[in-house]
Amino acid sequence: MLAVIQKLNNIQGIPLTPEILNQAQLSIGDEVFVTVQKGQIIIKLPTQKQDKYDFKNLVAHNSDSLIVKTQGVCGGSPRIRNTRIPVRSLVQYRQCGTSDTELLEIYPTLHQRDLEAAYDYYALHQDEIEQEIEEENSL
């Protein structure tokens, strides 16, 4: 299917036909993971393996959480625990096409599970992270 990238509010999107959604067993409002690998846009359905975090407790103020918010650290933005690496930074790299392998080279203290937690957080709190990115870009 040939598709045209369109502006949808403040983001760009690719409209999918009902036939494609049906073939992928997706409905409007379903969550998917979108990545870029070797110049190709990859859309993955959430699986049990990827859904390994208790999303209700993903953001907490204790050391067991992979994503934390701490007043006075990184402006209170969600970040990878025990680091000053905000979720928004990882999301921005990913939006620019940086692979997970490259990110792990840029941030050698991070692990794949940290990236997955950041992407999961973004999927659940997209408006919050997009607002942070917009605010950062306006400085």
N, C-alpha and C positions, 0 to 999 in steps of 0.2 A: 504494500500500500504506500503510495506517495502521499506525504502529509506536509502541510505548510505550518511552520512555527508561527504562532500568533501571540500577540500581547493580550494577557488576561489580567486585568487590574494592574498590579505592580509586578507581575511575573510573566514569564513567557511560557507557553504551553503548546502541546501538540494534541489537537482533537483526535480522539479515537472513536471509530465507528462502533455502533452497538454490536456488530458482528465480531469485531476484534475483542471487545470486552467479554462477549459471550464465550468466544474460543479460549480466552485466558481465564474464564470463570471469575470475572471481576464485575463489580457493580459500582455505580457512582458512590463516592464516599469511602471506598475501600482504600486502605493504606498499602503502599508499595515502596520498596527501596529502589532508588535511582542512583546509579553510579556511572562514571565514565571510565572505560578501560580501553587503552590503545585506540583512542579516538572514536570508540563506539559507545552509544548510550545503552546501558543495560538496565532493564526493569526486572526486579526480582520480587516475588511474592514473599511475604513474611512466612517463615517456617518455624517449627518448634525450636530448632537450633538457634535461630536469630532471636527468638522471643524468650530469652533466658533471664531477663531482668523483671523484677516486680516493679512495673511502671509507677504504681502508686507511691513507692518508696524510693524511686530512682534519685530524686533530689531530696536529700536529707542533710542534716548537720552532723552526721557521725562518720567515723572513719570507715564504716563498712560500705558506704556508697561510692560508686565510681565517679559520679557527677555530684559536685557540692557547690553550694553558694555560701560564701562567708562574707559578712559585712566587713568592708575595709580591705578585702583582698580582690584584686582585679575589678574594683568598683562594684563588688557584690554580684558580678556576672557568674553564670554557671560555668564551671571549669572542671578539668580533670583533677581528681583529688590528689593532694600532695604535690601539686604543681601550680604554676601561674599561667597555664595554657587554657584560655577560654574556649568553650565549645564553638563560639562564633568564628574563631580563627581556623579551626579544623574544617568547619563548614565552608568558609570562604575558599580555603585551599581546594577542597573537593569540588566546589562550583567552578573553579578555574581549571579543573581537569587533573589535578594532582592525584596520583594513585595512592592507595594505602601504603604500598611499599615505599614510595617516595616520602610520604609523611613520617613513616617510622624511621627513615634515614634522617629527616630534618629534626625530628624529636626522638632521639635514641632512648630516652627514658620511658617512652610510651610503649604499650603493647597493643596488639590487635583488639583485645577486649576493650581497651580504653577508647579506641576509635569507634567501635561498634556501639559503645554506650553513648558516645557523643552524637552519633548519627541517630540512634534511637531517641535520645532526648530531643534532638532537632525535629524529628518526625512528629513528636508529641507536642512540641512547643515552638512550632515554626514561626508564628507571629512574633513571639518574644525575641527569638534569635534574629529574624529579619529586621526587626526594629533596631536591635543593637548594631547590626551591620550597617544599616542606613545612617544611624547616628554617628558611627565611627567614620564612615565615608564622607560625612558632611563637615568634619573637622578640618 
